[in-house]
Amino acid sequence: MNRILKVLTGIAVSAGMLFAANAANAEELKTVKIGITPYFDYMPWVLAKDMGLDQQLGLNFELVTVATTPQGVAAMRQGSVDVVSSCHVCDFPLYKSVPSLRSWLITDQFKGFIIIGRTGTETYESVVAGSDPQLAKEKILKGFSGKTFALMPASFRPLLSSALSQVGMKYEDVKILEFGDDAAAALAFQRGEGDYYMGSLTQEIKLLARPDKYVNVGGQEILGPAGLWYSTMVSSQEWLNANEDTVLKMSAIWSRLARYMNEKYDETAPKLIAVNNERAAASFTPEDFKIMFGLLTFPTLDVAGKTVFNPESDLYWKRSVSFYEQKNASDLPAGVKADDKALEEVYFQKLKANAKLVEWINAPL
């Protein structure tokens, strides 16, 4: 564990540039109160605190656990926290009561929307290796015709329907074993019922921990925009206006964290496992965690520019927001456009334009 706390030894020094905050006294640091829901997507904030990345940029993170995003936003309105973990769709029903709510940082791509099959089933990964991605997707989707899915219709019918529609198929073109409980659907699948399973991250991890029996048939690659989901951080527009420098520093910290998690997985994973198990009352093993980490993508600054914020990419964030905006139109106030409330790309461009912060992000780990 000590390796985690010592992994960052200093701040890059370049001609004429040194972040004085590295030696700042506690009373000189700007406190930011961050409300975190108990999901792994947001646990890296705890890692940032333990590593002292906040203090290196003159900040002091106070981390507050909140049960849900609405609870966190309520605390934000009361002044108990400044920033809250969320997701684009999580915000839709909150815009009516909190019109000043804005999302400003994409933390990661949640890739837990997947279809699980039995070992020996054709997967997107195996097909795309020798094929065009579009043709590979079509082959997998058309192969679902007449097959049986074990799932909760209330949660996964829209997702499966949208995926099938990409190749002119309908929900009725597959057979459904309906369950009102996700664990029951997974258990039935384990007992041999159905050809495919769709469900929660918890059940997916349990199944994928048995590669001798189960495989990931495909996620966003075959599901399309319906399978594209981003986790975020939100604040009020007023707080963002008054704290732009802080917002950019927090964005820089997250980008540097992404490098640690991607480039030094073996060093950061033990701490993240401990934090996640403590805050989420979970019991993930290193093996479980590795599977879970594979279902989340924490893009670095460079990767985010090529994917998340690239309009030509299938992973462009507005593809997700536009899809879910159409499906959840009733949750939005009249005349409100969801992407008008989402400022992630605005702040991403501002961060890229800040040479000092970019140099800090890219300094040797």
C-alpha distance (Angstrom), angle and dihedral (degrees) to the residues before:
residue distance angle dihedral
M1 . . .
N2 3.80 . .
R3 3.79 88.7 .
I4 3.78 88.5 63.9
L5 3.78 93.0 52.8
K6 3.80 92.1 47.8
V7 3.79 99.1 38.9
L8 3.79 93.3 101.6
T9 3.80 109.9 57.5
G10 3.76 102.4 176.9
I11 3.74 149.4 -38.4
A12 3.73 125.4 -73.4
V13 3.78 113.1 -100.8
S14 3.76 119.0 -150.6
A15 3.81 134.6 170.0
G16 3.77 107.4 -55.4
M17 3.83 94.1 -10.6
L18 3.77 130.5 105.6
F19 3.76 125.8 144.4
A20 3.79 102.2 -126.7
A21 3.78 89.4 -165.6
N22 3.81 88.4 79.5
A23 3.78 88.5 77.8
A24 3.77 97.9 31.2
N25 3.78 119.7 134.5
A26 3.79 116.6 -114.7
E27 3.80 92.0 -108.5
E28 3.82 89.8 57.3
L29 3.78 94.2 56.2
K30 3.79 120.7 99.8
T31 3.80 110.4 -124.1
V32 3.80 118.5 -135.1
K33 3.79 118.0 -172.4
I34 3.80 110.5 -147.5
G35 3.80 122.1 -166.4
I36 3.81 110.6 -150.9
T37 3.80 126.7 -168.5
P38 3.85 113.4 -145.6
Y39 3.79 97.9 -97.3
F40 3.78 128.1 116.6
D41 3.81 91.5 -123.0
Y42 3.81 89.3 76.2
M43 3.83 102.4 34.0
P44 3.82 92.9 95.3
W45 3.83 87.4 77.3
V46 3.82 86.0 69.5
L47 3.80 89.6 50.6
A48 3.81 89.5 50.8
K49 3.80 89.7 53.6
D50 3.81 93.6 47.9
M51 3.79 91.9 48.1
G52 3.79 92.6 48.6
L53 3.79 94.3 -122.5
D54 3.80 89.9 138.2
Q55 3.80 93.1 56.4
Q56 3.79 91.7 46.9
L57 3.79 87.9 65.8
G58 3.80 95.5 40.5
L59 3.80 96.9 -97.5
N60 3.79 134.4 120.5
F61 3.79 115.0 -153.0
E62 3.78 118.1 -149.1
L63 3.80 106.4 -167.0
V64 3.79 118.1 -152.9
T65 3.82 123.0 -174.6
V66 3.81 113.8 -133.7
A67 3.80 123.2 -175.2
T68 3.80 96.8 -139.2
T69 3.78 140.3 4.5
P70 3.86 93.0 -108.9
Q71 3.80 88.8 52.8
G72 3.80 89.9 49.6
V73 3.80 93.1 48.2
A74 3.81 89.5 50.0
A75 3.80 88.5 53.5
M76 3.80 89.0 48.3
R77 3.81 91.0 54.9
Q78 3.80 88.9 51.4
G79 3.80 91.1 50.9
S80 3.82 95.5 -113.4
V81 3.82 92.7 120.2
D82 3.80 135.1 18.2
V83 3.80 100.9 -156.7
V84 3.81 131.2 31.8
S85 3.81 133.5 -166.8
S86 3.80 114.6 -117.9
C87 3.81 145.7 133.3
H88 3.80 132.1 -118.5
V89 3.80 94.9 -103.3
C90 3.82 90.5 43.2
D91 3.81 87.8 62.3
F92 3.82 97.9 52.5
P93 3.83 97.5 84.1
L94 3.82 91.4 42.1
Y95 3.81 97.4 59.7
K96 3.80 91.9 79.0
S97 3.81 94.2 59.2
V98 3.82 96.8 28.9
P99 3.82 107.3 36.4
S100 3.82 91.2 168.4
L101 3.82 92.2 61.0
R102 3.81 113.5 122.9
S103 3.82 132.9 176.8
W104 3.80 112.1 -142.0
L105 3.82 110.0 164.5
I106 3.79 130.4 49.9
T107 3.79 104.7 -150.5
D108 3.79 99.2 -175.2
Q109 3.77 147.5 -30.2
F110 3.78 110.9 -99.3
K111 3.81 106.1 -141.1
G112 3.79 97.5 179.4
F113 3.79 93.8 112.3
I114 3.78 97.3 96.7
I115 3.79 141.3 135.6
I116 3.80 116.5 -123.0
G117 3.79 123.1 -154.1
R118 3.75 136.1 175.0
T119 3.79 122.8 -85.6
G120 3.77 109.1 -81.3
T121 3.80 92.6 36.6
E122 3.79 114.7 126.2
T123 3.81 111.7 -104.1
Y124 3.78 133.1 -161.3
E125 3.80 90.3 -118.1
S126 3.79 92.8 55.7
V127 3.82 93.8 45.2
V128 3.80 98.4 44.3
A129 3.82 91.4 54.8
G130 3.79 89.4 79.5
S131 3.78 101.7 21.3
D132 3.78 146.2 59.5
P133 3.85 110.3 -84.0
Q134 3.80 92.8 -122.3
L135 3.80 92.5 49.5
A136 3.80 90.5 46.2
K137 3.80 90.6 52.8
E138 3.79 91.8 48.8
K139 3.79 92.2 49.4
I140 3.80 93.1 52.4
L141 3.81 94.8 44.7
K142 3.80 94.5 46.9
G143 3.78 88.3 48.9
F144 3.81 88.8 65.1
S145 3.81 91.2 69.7
G146 3.78 110.0 123.4
K147 3.80 92.9 0.3
T148 3.81 124.2 127.8
F149 3.82 125.5 -115.2
A150 3.82 124.7 -162.7
L151 3.81 107.5 -150.0
M152 3.80 149.5 117.6
P153 3.84 105.0 -89.6
A154 3.81 92.6 -156.3
S155 3.80 90.4 62.2
F156 3.78 105.6 28.6
R157 3.80 109.4 27.7
P158 3.86 93.0 87.5
L159 3.80 90.9 48.6
L160 3.79 95.0 49.0
S161 3.82 93.2 41.7
S162 3.80 91.5 53.1
A163 3.80 92.1 48.4
L164 3.80 93.6 50.4
S165 3.79 92.4 47.0
Q166 3.82 89.3 65.8
V167 3.82 88.7 74.1
G168 3.79 97.9 34.9
M169 3.80 95.1 -95.8
K170 3.79 128.9 130.8
Y171 3.78 135.1 -142.2
E172 3.80 87.5 -107.2
D173 3.82 90.0 61.7
V174 3.81 89.0 75.4
K175 3.79 131.3 52.5
I176 3.79 120.4 -116.5
L177 3.78 130.9 -151.0
E178 3.80 99.9 -159.3
F179 3.80 122.6 -145.4
G180 3.78 130.9 175.6
D181 3.79 91.0 -154.3
D182 3.80 126.3 54.8
A183 3.79 95.1 -146.7
A184 3.80 89.5 52.8
A185 3.81 90.9 52.9
A186 3.81 91.1 50.8
L187 3.81 92.2 47.0
A188 3.82 91.7 50.9
F189 3.80 89.6 49.9
Q190 3.81 90.3 51.0
R191 3.79 88.8 52.0
G192 3.78 89.9 57.9
E193 3.81 102.4 -94.3
G194 3.81 117.4 137.9
D195 3.78 133.1 3.5
Y196 3.80 97.0 -109.1
Y197 3.80 139.8 24.3
M198 3.81 131.7 -151.5
G199 3.78 120.1 -173.8
S200 3.78 151.2 108.7
L201 3.79 128.5 -24.4
T202 3.81 90.8 -112.8
Q203 3.79 93.4 57.2
E204 3.81 92.5 40.6
I205 3.79 91.1 56.3
K206 3.81 91.0 51.0
L207 3.80 91.1 51.7
L208 3.80 97.6 42.2
A209 3.80 89.1 50.7
R210 3.84 83.4 73.7
P211 3.83 103.1 61.0
D212 3.78 87.6 165.7
K213 3.81 88.2 68.0
Y214 3.82 109.7 21.2
V215 3.82 139.0 40.1
N216 3.79 137.6 -170.5
V217 3.81 102.6 -112.5
G218 3.80 93.3 -171.0
G219 3.78 145.6 -53.5
Q220 3.78 131.8 -163.5
E221 3.80 88.9 -12.3
I222 3.81 90.0 70.9
L223 3.81 101.3 20.4
G224 3.82 94.5 58.6
P225 3.84 122.2 -158.2
A226 3.81 90.6 -15.9
G227 3.80 89.0 66.0
L228 3.80 94.4 47.1
W229 3.79 110.2 98.1
Y230 3.80 130.9 162.9
S231 3.79 129.7 -163.3
T232 3.81 116.0 -143.1
M233 3.78 149.3 179.5
V234 3.81 121.5 -119.9
S235 3.80 138.7 -163.7
S236 3.78 137.2 162.1
Q237 3.80 119.3 -80.2
E238 3.80 88.4 -120.7
W239 3.80 92.6 56.3
L240 3.79 91.8 46.6
N241 3.80 91.6 50.9
A242 3.80 91.6 51.2
N243 3.81 96.2 43.0
E244 3.79 108.9 37.9
D245 3.80 92.8 134.9
T246 3.81 89.5 53.8
V247 3.80 91.8 46.6
L248 3.81 91.7 54.2
K249 3.81 91.7 47.3
M250 3.80 90.9 51.2
S251 3.80 89.6 49.1
A252 3.81 89.2 51.1
I253 3.80 91.4 49.9
W254 3.79 90.6 52.4
S255 3.81 91.4 49.7
R256 3.80 90.8 51.5
L257 3.80 89.8 47.4
A258 3.81 88.4 53.8
R259 3.79 88.8 57.4
Y260 3.79 92.0 51.2
M261 3.79 93.1 49.2
N262 3.79 93.4 47.1
E263 3.80 99.9 37.6
K264 3.82 100.9 33.0
Y265 3.78 103.2 31.6
D266 3.82 94.9 147.2
E267 3.81 91.1 56.7
T268 3.80 98.9 42.8
A269 3.81 100.1 37.7
P270 3.86 97.5 73.2
K271 3.80 91.8 54.6
L272 3.79 93.2 44.8
I273 3.80 91.4 49.6
A274 3.81 90.9 51.9
V275 3.79 92.9 46.8
N276 3.79 94.1 46.2
N277 3.81 93.4 48.4
E278 3.79 91.7 48.5
R279 3.80 98.6 46.3
A280 3.80 97.7 36.5
A281 3.82 95.4 39.2
A282 3.81 87.0 -123.9
S283 3.79 133.3 140.5
F284 3.79 104.8 -145.1
T285 3.78 116.1 167.9
P286 3.83 121.6 -147.0
E287 3.81 87.7 -100.0
D288 3.82 92.3 51.1
F289 3.77 90.5 46.5
K290 3.78 93.3 53.0
I291 3.81 89.6 55.3
M292 3.79 91.1 47.3
F293 3.80 91.7 48.1
G294 3.80 87.7 54.3
L295 3.81 89.2 58.7
L296 3.79 92.9 56.1
T297 3.80 128.8 60.2
F298 3.80 121.1 -154.9
P299 3.81 102.7 -169.2
T300 3.78 120.2 -151.0
L301 3.80 119.5 -132.5
D302 3.79 91.7 -93.6
V303 3.80 95.5 45.5
A304 3.81 92.4 46.3
G305 3.79 89.7 55.6
K306 3.80 90.9 53.4
T307 3.81 96.8 44.3
V308 3.81 121.4 9.7
F309 3.79 94.9 40.9
N310 3.79 98.9 30.5
P311 3.85 112.1 102.2
E312 3.81 89.4 -155.7
S313 3.80 93.0 57.7
D314 3.81 125.1 93.2
L315 3.81 84.9 -134.1
Y316 3.82 95.4 58.0
W317 3.80 106.3 139.3
K318 3.81 95.3 -131.3
R319 3.82 90.3 62.5
S320 3.78 88.0 65.1
V321 3.80 96.1 42.2
S322 3.81 93.2 47.4
F323 3.81 92.8 49.4
Y324 3.80 95.1 49.2
E325 3.79 92.4 40.8
Q326 3.80 89.1 61.2
K327 3.80 91.8 47.0
N328 3.81 93.8 47.2
A329 3.80 101.2 35.1
S330 3.81 92.0 132.3
D331 3.82 90.5 62.9
L332 3.80 92.9 59.4
P333 3.83 123.5 81.7
A334 3.80 114.9 -110.9
G335 3.80 111.9 -80.7
V336 3.81 94.4 11.9
K337 3.81 118.3 130.2
A338 3.77 113.5 -156.8
D339 3.80 95.4 -142.6
D340 3.82 89.6 55.0
K341 3.79 86.6 65.0
A342 3.81 93.4 45.9
L343 3.80 111.2 83.0
E344 3.80 100.4 169.7
E345 3.79 95.0 114.4
V346 3.80 91.8 48.0
Y347 3.79 92.6 55.3
F348 3.80 92.7 39.9
Q349 3.80 89.8 59.4
K350 3.81 91.0 46.4
L351 3.78 90.1 51.8
K352 3.80 92.3 50.0
A353 3.80 88.9 51.7
N354 3.83 92.1 53.9
A355 3.81 102.3 89.5
K356 3.82 95.6 -171.1
L357 3.79 94.4 52.9
V358 3.80 92.7 44.0
E359 3.80 89.8 51.9
W360 3.81 89.7 50.3
I361 3.81 91.1 49.5
N362 3.80 92.2 50.8
A363 3.82 97.5 42.2
P364 3.83 114.9 120.3
L365 3.80 113.6 -77.2
